[in-house]
Structures are given as structure tokens and as C-alpha cells.
Amino acid sequence: MSEPVQLQVNGTAHAFALPRSTPLIYVLRNDLGLNGPKFGCGLGECGACTVLMDGVAARSCVTTLGTAEGRAITTLEGLGTLEAPHPVQAAFIAEQAAQCGYCLNGMIMTTVAFLARTPSPTEGEIRAALRYNLCRCGTHVEILRAVMRAAHGEASE
């Protein structure tokens, strides 16, 4: 058996005696009980499983433990709390930018990474940044408004 894989998730260190090829989402959901990342397509195409790795949006269904080792992983649970949500979470709440909520994790995590790179985006830039996150419910207008709200610092107004 090889050395345990060391992960840093939401600021806490963890060690797992699992194959390095294990998909990160399995460990996040099954071993750590983090339900923010959702298993959607399993191919890295829908975005429901998105996490931040060193601040960059990454699809946890196609990211292996070996790839994630030594990187700072943040899940939806690591962004904010019920009492003090992250500004992007607060903006999504204010705009009621969810229907079924399955895509929400990916939309929020992608938005956090995007706004870190592009703090004053245009609507076109937002659409381009979120184009690979699939939503079947049709809350796209509310999602766009939530991202603009977060970008302008109007999260909870």
C-alpha cells in the first residue's frame, strides 16, 4: 500500500489510504460528508461537482486524489456560513437564483473563481464564464443578476 494521500479541504488537513486515482468527489461526499459538490455527469461536463483548487474552479468528478494532493481545496461549505454567507452566496440568495438547486454549487463556485479574476465583468463575460455550467431549470436570468450583484458588492441589499 502506498503512502496516504494528504488533502487540505476547507482549511483542514486530511489523510486517506485510498488509490491516488480515486475521484475527488467520492472522498468529498462519502468520506468527508460534504454535500455541496453534486455528482452530475461524472465526465466533467455539467459543473455540478465544481470545487476550488488553489482558487481555480475544478471539476471534482474528474480530478483524482493524486492531482488534488497538496492543493487547497474549497467546497461550497468552506465559503461561508448560514450566519455569514460568502458575498456570492448572499447574492444568489438575494436574487433567488435557484430552482431545484442541483446546479447551484457549480454556479457559485465558478462565480467565486471568475470574480477573483474579473472583479468588474460585463454580462457577456459572465455568460462566457458560466457557459459550461448546465442548468435545466431555467434560472439563468436570476443567476446572471446574482453574479452582477456580487460583482458590484450588492450581495445582501
Phi and psi in radians as a Rosetta constraint file:
Dihedral C 1 N 2 CA 2 C 2 CIRCULARHARMONIC -1.405 0.35
Dihedral N 2 CA 2 C 2 N 3 CIRCULARHARMONIC 3.042 0.35
Dihedral C 2 N 3 CA 3 C 3 CIRCULARHARMONIC -1.063 0.35
Dihedral N 3 CA 3 C 3 N 4 CIRCULARHARMONIC 2.564 0.35
Dihedral C 3 N 4 CA 4 C 4 CIRCULARHARMONIC -1.048 0.35
Dihedral N 4 CA 4 C 4 N 5 CIRCULARHARMONIC 2.572 0.35
Dihedral C 4 N 5 CA 5 C 5 CIRCULARHARMONIC -1.449 0.35
Dihedral N 5 CA 5 C 5 N 6 CIRCULARHARMONIC 2.240 0.35
Dihedral C 5 N 6 CA 6 C 6 CIRCULARHARMONIC -1.687 0.35
Dihedral N 6 CA 6 C 6 N 7 CIRCULARHARMONIC 2.179 0.35
Dihedral C 6 N 7 CA 7 C 7 CIRCULARHARMONIC -2.165 0.35
Dihedral N 7 CA 7 C 7 N 8 CIRCULARHARMONIC 2.563 0.35
Dihedral C 7 N 8 CA 8 C 8 CIRCULARHARMONIC -1.993 0.35
Dihedral N 8 CA 8 C 8 N 9 CIRCULARHARMONIC 1.855 0.35
Dihedral C 8 N 9 CA 9 C 9 CIRCULARHARMONIC -2.099 0.35
Dihedral N 9 CA 9 C 9 N 10 CIRCULARHARMONIC 2.120 0.35
Dihedral C 9 N 10 CA 10 C 10 CIRCULARHARMONIC 0.908 0.35
Dihedral N 10 CA 10 C 10 N 11 CIRCULARHARMONIC 0.671 0.35
Dihedral C 10 N 11 CA 11 C 11 CIRCULARHARMONIC 1.461 0.35
Dihedral N 11 CA 11 C 11 N 12 CIRCULARHARMONIC 0.060 0.35
Dihedral C 11 N 12 CA 12 C 12 CIRCULARHARMONIC -2.052 0.35
Dihedral N 12 CA 12 C 12 N 13 CIRCULARHARMONIC 2.371 0.35
Dihedral C 12 N 13 CA 13 C 13 CIRCULARHARMONIC -1.430 0.35
Dihedral N 13 CA 13 C 13 N 14 CIRCULARHARMONIC 2.462 0.35
Dihedral C 13 N 14 CA 14 C 14 CIRCULARHARMONIC -2.436 0.35
Dihedral N 14 CA 14 C 14 N 15 CIRCULARHARMONIC 2.627 0.35
Dihedral C 14 N 15 CA 15 C 15 CIRCULARHARMONIC -2.210 0.35
Dihedral N 15 CA 15 C 15 N 16 CIRCULARHARMONIC 2.393 0.35
Dihedral C 15 N 16 CA 16 C 16 CIRCULARHARMONIC -2.289 0.35
Dihedral N 16 CA 16 C 16 N 17 CIRCULARHARMONIC 2.252 0.35
Dihedral C 16 N 17 CA 17 C 17 CIRCULARHARMONIC -1.597 0.35
Dihedral N 17 CA 17 C 17 N 18 CIRCULARHARMONIC 1.205 0.35
Dihedral C 17 N 18 CA 18 C 18 CIRCULARHARMONIC -2.277 0.35
Dihedral N 18 CA 18 C 18 N 19 CIRCULARHARMONIC 2.774 0.35
Dihedral C 18 N 19 CA 19 C 19 CIRCULARHARMONIC -1.021 0.35
Dihedral N 19 CA 19 C 19 N 20 CIRCULARHARMONIC 2.466 0.35
Dihedral C 19 N 20 CA 20 C 20 CIRCULARHARMONIC -1.109 0.35
Dihedral N 20 CA 20 C 20 N 21 CIRCULARHARMONIC -0.300 0.35
Dihedral C 20 N 21 CA 21 C 21 CIRCULARHARMONIC -1.500 0.35
Dihedral N 21 CA 21 C 21 N 22 CIRCULARHARMONIC -0.024 0.35
Dihedral C 21 N 22 CA 22 C 22 CIRCULARHARMONIC -1.106 0.35
Dihedral N 22 CA 22 C 22 N 23 CIRCULARHARMONIC 2.284 0.35
Dihedral C 22 N 23 CA 23 C 23 CIRCULARHARMONIC -1.077 0.35
Dihedral N 23 CA 23 C 23 N 24 CIRCULARHARMONIC 2.372 0.35
Dihedral C 23 N 24 CA 24 C 24 CIRCULARHARMONIC -0.983 0.35
Dihedral N 24 CA 24 C 24 N 25 CIRCULARHARMONIC -0.676 0.35
Dihedral C 24 N 25 CA 25 C 25 CIRCULARHARMONIC -1.023 0.35
Dihedral N 25 CA 25 C 25 N 26 CIRCULARHARMONIC -0.607 0.35
Dihedral C 25 N 26 CA 26 C 26 CIRCULARHARMONIC -1.096 0.35
Dihedral N 26 CA 26 C 26 N 27 CIRCULARHARMONIC -0.734 0.35
Dihedral C 26 N 27 CA 27 C 27 CIRCULARHARMONIC -1.228 0.35
Dihedral N 27 CA 27 C 27 N 28 CIRCULARHARMONIC -0.756 0.35
Dihedral C 27 N 28 CA 28 C 28 CIRCULARHARMONIC -1.052 0.35
Dihedral N 28 CA 28 C 28 N 29 CIRCULARHARMONIC -0.839 0.35
Dihedral C 28 N 29 CA 29 C 29 CIRCULARHARMONIC -1.409 0.35
Dihedral N 29 CA 29 C 29 N 30 CIRCULARHARMONIC -0.835 0.35
Dihedral C 29 N 30 CA 30 C 30 CIRCULARHARMONIC -1.448 0.35
Dihedral N 30 CA 30 C 30 N 31 CIRCULARHARMONIC -0.712 0.35
Dihedral C 30 N 31 CA 31 C 31 CIRCULARHARMONIC -1.600 0.35
Dihedral N 31 CA 31 C 31 N 32 CIRCULARHARMONIC -0.630 0.35
Dihedral C 31 N 32 CA 32 C 32 CIRCULARHARMONIC -1.768 0.35
Dihedral N 32 CA 32 C 32 N 33 CIRCULARHARMONIC -0.144 0.35
Dihedral C 32 N 33 CA 33 C 33 CIRCULARHARMONIC 1.167 0.35
Dihedral N 33 CA 33 C 33 N 34 CIRCULARHARMONIC 0.494 0.35
Dihedral C 33 N 34 CA 34 C 34 CIRCULARHARMONIC -1.640 0.35
Dihedral N 34 CA 34 C 34 N 35 CIRCULARHARMONIC 1.996 0.35
Dihedral C 34 N 35 CA 35 C 35 CIRCULARHARMONIC -1.735 0.35
Dihedral N 35 CA 35 C 35 N 36 CIRCULARHARMONIC 0.061 0.35
Dihedral C 35 N 36 CA 36 C 36 CIRCULARHARMONIC -1.045 0.35
Dihedral N 36 CA 36 C 36 N 37 CIRCULARHARMONIC -1.028 0.35
Dihedral C 36 N 37 CA 37 C 37 CIRCULARHARMONIC -1.157 0.35
Dihedral N 37 CA 37 C 37 N 38 CIRCULARHARMONIC 2.240 0.35
Dihedral C 37 N 38 CA 38 C 38 CIRCULARHARMONIC -1.826 0.35
Dihedral N 38 CA 38 C 38 N 39 CIRCULARHARMONIC 2.536 0.35
Dihedral C 38 N 39 CA 39 C 39 CIRCULARHARMONIC -1.485 0.35
Dihedral N 39 CA 39 C 39 N 40 CIRCULARHARMONIC 2.018 0.35
Dihedral C 39 N 40 CA 40 C 40 CIRCULARHARMONIC -1.901 0.35
Dihedral N 40 CA 40 C 40 N 41 CIRCULARHARMONIC -1.558 0.35
Dihedral C 40 N 41 CA 41 C 41 CIRCULARHARMONIC -1.592 0.35
Dihedral N 41 CA 41 C 41 N 42 CIRCULARHARMONIC -0.435 0.35
Dihedral C 41 N 42 CA 42 C 42 CIRCULARHARMONIC 1.304 0.35
Dihedral N 42 CA 42 C 42 N 43 CIRCULARHARMONIC 0.125 0.35
Dihedral C 42 N 43 CA 43 C 43 CIRCULARHARMONIC -2.102 0.35
Dihedral N 43 CA 43 C 43 N 44 CIRCULARHARMONIC 0.042 0.35
Dihedral C 43 N 44 CA 44 C 44 CIRCULARHARMONIC 1.327 0.35
Dihedral N 44 CA 44 C 44 N 45 CIRCULARHARMONIC 0.331 0.35
Dihedral C 44 N 45 CA 45 C 45 CIRCULARHARMONIC -1.811 0.35
Dihedral N 45 CA 45 C 45 N 46 CIRCULARHARMONIC -0.427 0.35
Dihedral C 45 N 46 CA 46 C 46 CIRCULARHARMONIC -1.653 0.35
Dihedral N 46 CA 46 C 46 N 47 CIRCULARHARMONIC -0.469 0.35
Dihedral C 46 N 47 CA 47 C 47 CIRCULARHARMONIC 1.579 0.35
Dihedral N 47 CA 47 C 47 N 48 CIRCULARHARMONIC -0.109 0.35
Dihedral C 47 N 48 CA 48 C 48 CIRCULARHARMONIC -1.083 0.35
Dihedral N 48 CA 48 C 48 N 49 CIRCULARHARMONIC -0.424 0.35
Dihedral C 48 N 49 CA 49 C 49 CIRCULARHARMONIC -1.680 0.35
Dihedral N 49 CA 49 C 49 N 50 CIRCULARHARMONIC 0.188 0.35
Dihedral C 49 N 50 CA 50 C 50 CIRCULARHARMONIC -1.076 0.35
Dihedral N 50 CA 50 C 50 N 51 CIRCULARHARMONIC 2.365 0.35
Dihedral C 50 N 51 CA 51 C 51 CIRCULARHARMONIC -2.264 0.35
Dihedral N 51 CA 51 C 51 N 52 CIRCULARHARMONIC 3.002 0.35
Dihedral C 51 N 52 CA 52 C 52 CIRCULARHARMONIC -1.793 0.35
Dihedral N 52 CA 52 C 52 N 53 CIRCULARHARMONIC 2.290 0.35
Dihedral C 52 N 53 CA 53 C 53 CIRCULARHARMONIC -2.080 0.35
Dihedral N 53 CA 53 C 53 N 54 CIRCULARHARMONIC 1.971 0.35
Dihedral C 53 N 54 CA 54 C 54 CIRCULARHARMONIC 0.932 0.35
Dihedral N 54 CA 54 C 54 N 55 CIRCULARHARMONIC 0.648 0.35
Dihedral C 54 N 55 CA 55 C 55 CIRCULARHARMONIC 1.458 0.35
Dihedral N 55 CA 55 C 55 N 56 CIRCULARHARMONIC -0.018 0.35
Dihedral C 55 N 56 CA 56 C 56 CIRCULARHARMONIC -1.850 0.35
Dihedral N 56 CA 56 C 56 N 57 CIRCULARHARMONIC 2.374 0.35
Dihedral C 56 N 57 CA 57 C 57 CIRCULARHARMONIC -1.127 0.35
Dihedral N 57 CA 57 C 57 N 58 CIRCULARHARMONIC 2.304 0.35
Dihedral C 57 N 58 CA 58 C 58 CIRCULARHARMONIC -2.453 0.35
Dihedral N 58 CA 58 C 58 N 59 CIRCULARHARMONIC 2.532 0.35
Dihedral C 58 N 59 CA 59 C 59 CIRCULARHARMONIC -1.517 0.35
Dihedral N 59 CA 59 C 59 N 60 CIRCULARHARMONIC 1.961 0.35
Dihedral C 59 N 60 CA 60 C 60 CIRCULARHARMONIC -1.281 0.35
Dihedral N 60 CA 60 C 60 N 61 CIRCULARHARMONIC -0.250 0.35
Dihedral C 60 N 61 CA 61 C 61 CIRCULARHARMONIC -1.328 0.35
Dihedral N 61 CA 61 C 61 N 62 CIRCULARHARMONIC -0.387 0.35
Dihedral C 61 N 62 CA 62 C 62 CIRCULARHARMONIC -2.023 0.35
Dihedral N 62 CA 62 C 62 N 63 CIRCULARHARMONIC 0.105 0.35
Dihedral C 62 N 63 CA 63 C 63 CIRCULARHARMONIC -1.697 0.35
Dihedral N 63 CA 63 C 63 N 64 CIRCULARHARMONIC 2.233 0.35
Dihedral C 63 N 64 CA 64 C 64 CIRCULARHARMONIC -1.560 0.35
Dihedral N 64 CA 64 C 64 N 65 CIRCULARHARMONIC 2.845 0.35
Dihedral C 64 N 65 CA 65 C 65 CIRCULARHARMONIC -1.026 0.35
Dihedral N 65 CA 65 C 65 N 66 CIRCULARHARMONIC -0.697 0.35
Dihedral C 65 N 66 CA 66 C 66 CIRCULARHARMONIC -1.048 0.35
Dihedral N 66 CA 66 C 66 N 67 CIRCULARHARMONIC -0.690 0.35
Dihedral C 66 N 67 CA 67 C 67 CIRCULARHARMONIC -1.224 0.35
Dihedral N 67 CA 67 C 67 N 68 CIRCULARHARMONIC -0.626 0.35
Dihedral C 67 N 68 CA 68 C 68 CIRCULARHARMONIC -1.398 0.35
Dihedral N 68 CA 68 C 68 N 69 CIRCULARHARMONIC -0.319 0.35
Dihedral C 68 N 69 CA 69 C 69 CIRCULARHARMONIC -1.027 0.35
Dihedral N 69 CA 69 C 69 N 70 CIRCULARHARMONIC 2.339 0.35
Dihedral C 69 N 70 CA 70 C 70 CIRCULARHARMONIC 1.411 0.35
Dihedral N 70 CA 70 C 70 N 71 CIRCULARHARMONIC 0.041 0.35
Dihedral C 70 N 71 CA 71 C 71 CIRCULARHARMONIC -1.929 0.35
Dihedral N 71 CA 71 C 71 N 72 CIRCULARHARMONIC 2.631 0.35
Dihedral C 71 N 72 CA 72 C 72 CIRCULARHARMONIC -1.400 0.35
Dihedral N 72 CA 72 C 72 N 73 CIRCULARHARMONIC 2.001 0.35
Dihedral C 72 N 73 CA 73 C 73 CIRCULARHARMONIC -1.816 0.35
Dihedral N 73 CA 73 C 73 N 74 CIRCULARHARMONIC 2.258 0.35
Dihedral C 73 N 74 CA 74 C 74 CIRCULARHARMONIC -2.146 0.35
Dihedral N 74 CA 74 C 74 N 75 CIRCULARHARMONIC 2.265 0.35
Dihedral C 74 N 75 CA 75 C 75 CIRCULARHARMONIC -1.833 0.35
Dihedral N 75 CA 75 C 75 N 76 CIRCULARHARMONIC 3.054 0.35
Dihedral C 75 N 76 CA 76 C 76 CIRCULARHARMONIC -0.924 0.35
Dihedral N 76 CA 76 C 76 N 77 CIRCULARHARMONIC -0.669 0.35
Dihedral C 76 N 77 CA 77 C 77 CIRCULARHARMONIC -1.143 0.35
Dihedral N 77 CA 77 C 77 N 78 CIRCULARHARMONIC -0.407 0.35
Dihedral C 77 N 78 CA 78 C 78 CIRCULARHARMONIC -1.561 0.35
Dihedral N 78 CA 78 C 78 N 79 CIRCULARHARMONIC -0.060 0.35
Dihedral C 78 N 79 CA 79 C 79 CIRCULARHARMONIC -1.379 0.35
Dihedral N 79 CA 79 C 79 N 80 CIRCULARHARMONIC -0.892 0.35
Dihedral C 79 N 80 CA 80 C 80 CIRCULARHARMONIC -2.718 0.35
Dihedral N 80 CA 80 C 80 N 81 CIRCULARHARMONIC -3.048 0.35
Dihedral C 80 N 81 CA 81 C 81 CIRCULARHARMONIC -2.117 0.35
Dihedral N 81 CA 81 C 81 N 82 CIRCULARHARMONIC 3.010 0.35
Dihedral C 81 N 82 CA 82 C 82 CIRCULARHARMONIC -1.057 0.35
Dihedral N 82 CA 82 C 82 N 83 CIRCULARHARMONIC -0.675 0.35
Dihedral C 82 N 83 CA 83 C 83 CIRCULARHARMONIC -1.324 0.35
Dihedral N 83 CA 83 C 83 N 84 CIRCULARHARMONIC -0.574 0.35
Dihedral C 83 N 84 CA 84 C 84 CIRCULARHARMONIC -2.412 0.35
Dihedral N 84 CA 84 C 84 N 85 CIRCULARHARMONIC 1.327 0.35
Dihedral C 84 N 85 CA 85 C 85 CIRCULARHARMONIC -1.162 0.35
Dihedral N 85 CA 85 C 85 N 86 CIRCULARHARMONIC 2.672 0.35
Dihedral C 85 N 86 CA 86 C 86 CIRCULARHARMONIC -1.025 0.35
Dihedral N 86 CA 86 C 86 N 87 CIRCULARHARMONIC 2.602 0.35
Dihedral C 86 N 87 CA 87 C 87 CIRCULARHARMONIC -0.925 0.35
Dihedral N 87 CA 87 C 87 N 88 CIRCULARHARMONIC -0.616 0.35
Dihedral C 87 N 88 CA 88 C 88 CIRCULARHARMONIC -1.216 0.35
Dihedral N 88 CA 88 C 88 N 89 CIRCULARHARMONIC -0.739 0.35
Dihedral C 88 N 89 CA 89 C 89 CIRCULARHARMONIC -1.056 0.35
Dihedral N 89 CA 89 C 89 N 90 CIRCULARHARMONIC -0.765 0.35
Dihedral C 89 N 90 CA 90 C 90 CIRCULARHARMONIC -1.083 0.35
Dihedral N 90 CA 90 C 90 N 91 CIRCULARHARMONIC -0.678 0.35
Dihedral C 90 N 91 CA 91 C 91 CIRCULARHARMONIC -1.159 0.35
Dihedral N 91 CA 91 C 91 N 92 CIRCULARHARMONIC -0.713 0.35
Dihedral C 91 N 92 CA 92 C 92 CIRCULARHARMONIC -1.132 0.35
Dihedral N 92 CA 92 C 92 N 93 CIRCULARHARMONIC -0.644 0.35
Dihedral C 92 N 93 CA 93 C 93 CIRCULARHARMONIC -1.164 0.35
Dihedral N 93 CA 93 C 93 N 94 CIRCULARHARMONIC -0.826 0.35
Dihedral C 93 N 94 CA 94 C 94 CIRCULARHARMONIC -1.055 0.35
Dihedral N 94 CA 94 C 94 N 95 CIRCULARHARMONIC -0.642 0.35
Dihedral C 94 N 95 CA 95 C 95 CIRCULARHARMONIC -1.565 0.35
Dihedral N 95 CA 95 C 95 N 96 CIRCULARHARMONIC -0.011 0.35
Dihedral C 95 N 96 CA 96 C 96 CIRCULARHARMONIC 0.870 0.35
Dihedral N 96 CA 96 C 96 N 97 CIRCULARHARMONIC 0.872 0.35
Dihedral C 96 N 97 CA 97 C 97 CIRCULARHARMONIC -1.529 0.35
Dihedral N 97 CA 97 C 97 N 98 CIRCULARHARMONIC 0.887 0.35
Dihedral C 97 N 98 CA 98 C 98 CIRCULARHARMONIC -2.684 0.35
Dihedral N 98 CA 98 C 98 N 99 CIRCULARHARMONIC 2.638 0.35
Dihedral C 98 N 99 CA 99 C 99 CIRCULARHARMONIC -2.146 0.35
Dihedral N 99 CA 99 C 99 N 100 CIRCULARHARMONIC -1.422 0.35
Dihedral C 99 N 100 CA 100 C 100 CIRCULARHARMONIC -1.375 0.35
Dihedral N 100 CA 100 C 100 N 101 CIRCULARHARMONIC -0.491 0.35
Dihedral C 100 N 101 CA 101 C 101 CIRCULARHARMONIC 1.550 0.35
Dihedral N 101 CA 101 C 101 N 102 CIRCULARHARMONIC -0.052 0.35
Dihedral C 101 N 102 CA 102 C 102 CIRCULARHARMONIC -1.131 0.35
Dihedral N 102 CA 102 C 102 N 103 CIRCULARHARMONIC -0.666 0.35
Dihedral C 102 N 103 CA 103 C 103 CIRCULARHARMONIC -1.437 0.35
Dihedral N 103 CA 103 C 103 N 104 CIRCULARHARMONIC -0.229 0.35
Dihedral C 103 N 104 CA 104 C 104 CIRCULARHARMONIC -0.981 0.35
Dihedral N 104 CA 104 C 104 N 105 CIRCULARHARMONIC -0.754 0.35
Dihedral C 104 N 105 CA 105 C 105 CIRCULARHARMONIC -0.943 0.35
Dihedral N 105 CA 105 C 105 N 106 CIRCULARHARMONIC -0.887 0.35
Dihedral C 105 N 106 CA 106 C 106 CIRCULARHARMONIC -1.141 0.35
Dihedral N 106 CA 106 C 106 N 107 CIRCULARHARMONIC -0.690 0.35
Dihedral C 106 N 107 CA 107 C 107 CIRCULARHARMONIC -1.097 0.35
Dihedral N 107 CA 107 C 107 N 108 CIRCULARHARMONIC -0.799 0.35
Dihedral C 107 N 108 CA 108 C 108 CIRCULARHARMONIC -1.183 0.35
Dihedral N 108 CA 108 C 108 N 109 CIRCULARHARMONIC -0.834 0.35
Dihedral C 108 N 109 CA 109 C 109 CIRCULARHARMONIC -1.130 0.35
Dihedral N 109 CA 109 C 109 N 110 CIRCULARHARMONIC -0.697 0.35
Dihedral C 109 N 110 CA 110 C 110 CIRCULARHARMONIC -1.140 0.35
Dihedral N 110 CA 110 C 110 N 111 CIRCULARHARMONIC -0.698 0.35
Dihedral C 110 N 111 CA 111 C 111 CIRCULARHARMONIC -1.102 0.35
Dihedral N 111 CA 111 C 111 N 112 CIRCULARHARMONIC -0.748 0.35
Dihedral C 111 N 112 CA 112 C 112 CIRCULARHARMONIC -1.026 0.35
Dihedral N 112 CA 112 C 112 N 113 CIRCULARHARMONIC -0.834 0.35
Dihedral C 112 N 113 CA 113 C 113 CIRCULARHARMONIC -1.132 0.35
Dihedral N 113 CA 113 C 113 N 114 CIRCULARHARMONIC -0.732 0.35
Dihedral C 113 N 114 CA 114 C 114 CIRCULARHARMONIC -1.099 0.35
Dihedral N 114 CA 114 C 114 N 115 CIRCULARHARMONIC -0.831 0.35
Dihedral C 114 N 115 CA 115 C 115 CIRCULARHARMONIC -1.195 0.35
Dihedral N 115 CA 115 C 115 N 116 CIRCULARHARMONIC -0.438 0.35
Dihedral C 115 N 116 CA 116 C 116 CIRCULARHARMONIC -1.150 0.35
Dihedral N 116 CA 116 C 116 N 117 CIRCULARHARMONIC -0.575 0.35
Dihedral C 116 N 117 CA 117 C 117 CIRCULARHARMONIC -1.542 0.35
Dihedral N 117 CA 117 C 117 N 118 CIRCULARHARMONIC -0.587 0.35
Dihedral C 117 N 118 CA 118 C 118 CIRCULARHARMONIC -2.325 0.35
Dihedral N 118 CA 118 C 118 N 119 CIRCULARHARMONIC 1.428 0.35
Dihedral C 118 N 119 CA 119 C 119 CIRCULARHARMONIC -1.220 0.35
Dihedral N 119 CA 119 C 119 N 120 CIRCULARHARMONIC -0.344 0.35
Dihedral C 119 N 120 CA 120 C 120 CIRCULARHARMONIC -2.242 0.35
Dihedral N 120 CA 120 C 120 N 121 CIRCULARHARMONIC 1.216 0.35
Dihedral C 120 N 121 CA 121 C 121 CIRCULARHARMONIC -1.397 0.35
Dihedral N 121 CA 121 C 121 N 122 CIRCULARHARMONIC 2.757 0.35
Dihedral C 121 N 122 CA 122 C 122 CIRCULARHARMONIC -1.541 0.35
Dihedral N 122 CA 122 C 122 N 123 CIRCULARHARMONIC 2.930 0.35
Dihedral C 122 N 123 CA 123 C 123 CIRCULARHARMONIC -1.066 0.35
Dihedral N 123 CA 123 C 123 N 124 CIRCULARHARMONIC -0.677 0.35
Dihedral C 123 N 124 CA 124 C 124 CIRCULARHARMONIC -1.084 0.35
Dihedral N 124 CA 124 C 124 N 125 CIRCULARHARMONIC -0.700 0.35
Dihedral C 124 N 125 CA 125 C 125 CIRCULARHARMONIC -1.162 0.35
Dihedral N 125 CA 125 C 125 N 126 CIRCULARHARMONIC -0.655 0.35
Dihedral C 125 N 126 CA 126 C 126 CIRCULARHARMONIC -1.128 0.35
Dihedral N 126 CA 126 C 126 N 127 CIRCULARHARMONIC -0.824 0.35
Dihedral C 126 N 127 CA 127 C 127 CIRCULARHARMONIC -1.014 0.35
Dihedral N 127 CA 127 C 127 N 128 CIRCULARHARMONIC -0.729 0.35
Dihedral C 127 N 128 CA 128 C 128 CIRCULARHARMONIC -1.158 0.35
Dihedral N 128 CA 128 C 128 N 129 CIRCULARHARMONIC -0.704 0.35
Dihedral C 128 N 129 CA 129 C 129 CIRCULARHARMONIC -1.162 0.35
Dihedral N 129 CA 129 C 129 N 130 CIRCULARHARMONIC -0.594 0.35
Dihedral C 129 N 130 CA 130 C 130 CIRCULARHARMONIC -1.721 0.35
Dihedral N 130 CA 130 C 130 N 131 CIRCULARHARMONIC 0.062 0.35
Dihedral C 130 N 131 CA 131 C 131 CIRCULARHARMONIC -1.077 0.35
Dihedral N 131 CA 131 C 131 N 132 CIRCULARHARMONIC -0.423 0.35
Dihedral C 131 N 132 CA 132 C 132 CIRCULARHARMONIC -1.721 0.35
Dihedral N 132 CA 132 C 132 N 133 CIRCULARHARMONIC 0.204 0.35
Dihedral C 132 N 133 CA 133 C 133 CIRCULARHARMONIC -1.820 0.35
Dihedral N 133 CA 133 C 133 N 134 CIRCULARHARMONIC 2.036 0.35
Dihedral C 133 N 134 CA 134 C 134 CIRCULARHARMONIC -1.552 0.35
Dihedral N 134 CA 134 C 134 N 135 CIRCULARHARMONIC 2.373 0.35
Dihedral C 134 N 135 CA 135 C 135 CIRCULARHARMONIC -2.305 0.35
Dihedral N 135 CA 135 C 135 N 136 CIRCULARHARMONIC 2.153 0.35
Dihedral C 135 N 136 CA 136 C 136 CIRCULARHARMONIC -1.651 0.35
Dihedral N 136 CA 136 C 136 N 137 CIRCULARHARMONIC -0.226 0.35
Dihedral C 136 N 137 CA 137 C 137 CIRCULARHARMONIC -1.453 0.35
Dihedral N 137 CA 137 C 137 N 138 CIRCULARHARMONIC -0.395 0.35
Dihedral C 137 N 138 CA 138 C 138 CIRCULARHARMONIC 1.568 0.35
Dihedral N 138 CA 138 C 138 N 139 CIRCULARHARMONIC 0.530 0.35
Dihedral C 138 N 139 CA 139 C 139 CIRCULARHARMONIC -1.627 0.35
Dihedral N 139 CA 139 C 139 N 140 CIRCULARHARMONIC 0.462 0.35
Dihedral C 139 N 140 CA 140 C 140 CIRCULARHARMONIC -1.011 0.35
Dihedral N 140 CA 140 C 140 N 141 CIRCULARHARMONIC -0.700 0.35
Dihedral C 140 N 141 CA 141 C 141 CIRCULARHARMONIC -1.124 0.35
Dihedral N 141 CA 141 C 141 N 142 CIRCULARHARMONIC -0.774 0.35
Dihedral C 141 N 142 CA 142 C 142 CIRCULARHARMONIC -1.158 0.35
Dihedral N 142 CA 142 C 142 N 143 CIRCULARHARMONIC -0.657 0.35
Dihedral C 142 N 143 CA 143 C 143 CIRCULARHARMONIC -1.115 0.35
Dihedral N 143 CA 143 C 143 N 144 CIRCULARHARMONIC -0.794 0.35
Dihedral C 143 N 144 CA 144 C 144 CIRCULARHARMONIC -1.036 0.35
Dihedral N 144 CA 144 C 144 N 145 CIRCULARHARMONIC -0.761 0.35
Dihedral C 144 N 145 CA 145 C 145 CIRCULARHARMONIC -1.114 0.35
Dihedral N 145 CA 145 C 145 N 146 CIRCULARHARMONIC -0.673 0.35
Dihedral C 145 N 146 CA 146 C 146 CIRCULARHARMONIC -1.123 0.35
Dihedral N 146 CA 146 C 146 N 147 CIRCULARHARMONIC -0.737 0.35
Dihedral C 146 N 147 CA 147 C 147 CIRCULARHARMONIC -1.144 0.35
Dihedral N 147 CA 147 C 147 N 148 CIRCULARHARMONIC -0.758 0.35
Dihedral C 147 N 148 CA 148 C 148 CIRCULARHARMONIC -1.093 0.35
Dihedral N 148 CA 148 C 148 N 149 CIRCULARHARMONIC -0.706 0.35
Dihedral C 148 N 149 CA 149 C 149 CIRCULARHARMONIC -1.070 0.35
Dihedral N 149 CA 149 C 149 N 150 CIRCULARHARMONIC -0.807 0.35
Dihedral C 149 N 150 CA 150 C 150 CIRCULARHARMONIC -1.130 0.35
Dihedral N 150 CA 150 C 150 N 151 CIRCULARHARMONIC -0.704 0.35
Dihedral C 150 N 151 CA 151 C 151 CIRCULARHARMONIC -1.131 0.35
Dihedral N 151 CA 151 C 151 N 152 CIRCULARHARMONIC -0.544 0.35
Dihedral C 151 N 152 CA 152 C 152 CIRCULARHARMONIC -1.655 0.35
Dihedral N 152 CA 152 C 152 N 153 CIRCULARHARMONIC 0.148 0.35
Dihedral C 152 N 153 CA 153 C 153 CIRCULARHARMONIC 1.220 0.35
Dihedral N 153 CA 153 C 153 N 154 CIRCULARHARMONIC 0.482 0.35
Dihedral C 153 N 154 CA 154 C 154 CIRCULARHARMONIC -1.903 0.35
Dihedral N 154 CA 154 C 154 N 155 CIRCULARHARMONIC 0.559 0.35
Dihedral C 154 N 155 CA 155 C 155 CIRCULARHARMONIC -0.918 0.35
Dihedral N 155 CA 155 C 155 N 156 CIRCULARHARMONIC -0.831 0.35
Dihedral C 155 N 156 CA 156 C 156 CIRCULARHARMONIC -1.960 0.35
Dihedral N 156 CA 156 C 156 N 157 CIRCULARHARMONIC 0.246 0.35
